Amino acid sequence: MSLSVIIITKNEEASIGNCISSVAWADEIVVVDSGSTDGTEKICRQYTNNFYTNDWSGFGPQKNKALAMASKDWVLSIDADEMVSPELRREIEDVMTNPEAHSAFVTPRRSSYCGKFMHHSGWWPDYVTRLFRKGSARFSDDLIHERIIVDGSLGRLKHPIIHAAFEDMDEVLETMNRYSTIGAKMMHEQGKRGTLSKAILHGLWSFFQTYVVRAGFLDGREGFMLALSNAEGTYYRYLKLMLLAEKAQ
């Protein structure tokens, strides 16, 4: 059985080398870029000729573009800041050769925050669906926080994807601002409305959920930092939602 790896990119030169080299063993690597101005394309072309440019349309639609270009029996979707370990590679190869394998598989994801791998805070084991038979799954059309919709049974892999989520606080703040804007836009299009009280309450709940319910306090300093950044991102999403509604009046 053959494997396509699909990746979407934009200005990922800092991480795409580690990512794409970790899946260089695959039968096909498909990269869909949304206008990188750094060295992303040059790095990718060292490993694949299947490099395409497509205007940004949101995470879900962009990944569906990449999926449409994959031609092998199985598909592995991986983000530009993620890597596949040798142990996960062997596990993937094993399940693909099993004729009774599930339609798709979830894998745990081990993520780092400002240089530290988190063991709690809702970031571990953080199961994500990434491996599936071609034709048995597609991505939702969500602009952000897209999910894979599977037609068939779902199995579970043991070895994790390695995820270098945030290298420093500059990246945390940049992502928080971008994601809260996109999230507010999605909620506004769904007819939801925000208020200052909703922004405050949802922000506080996000902190409590990350730091207490999901035991972020066991991750030490970084656990508190992550809980606080989650709270801020939630607060700003609802605040931006409130302002969008006011602007539309």
Summary of the structure (lengths in Angstrom):
residues: 249
radius of gyration: 18.8
end to end distance: 55.3
largest distance: 57.3
contacts: 826
relative contact order: 0.13
helix: 42%
strand: 22%
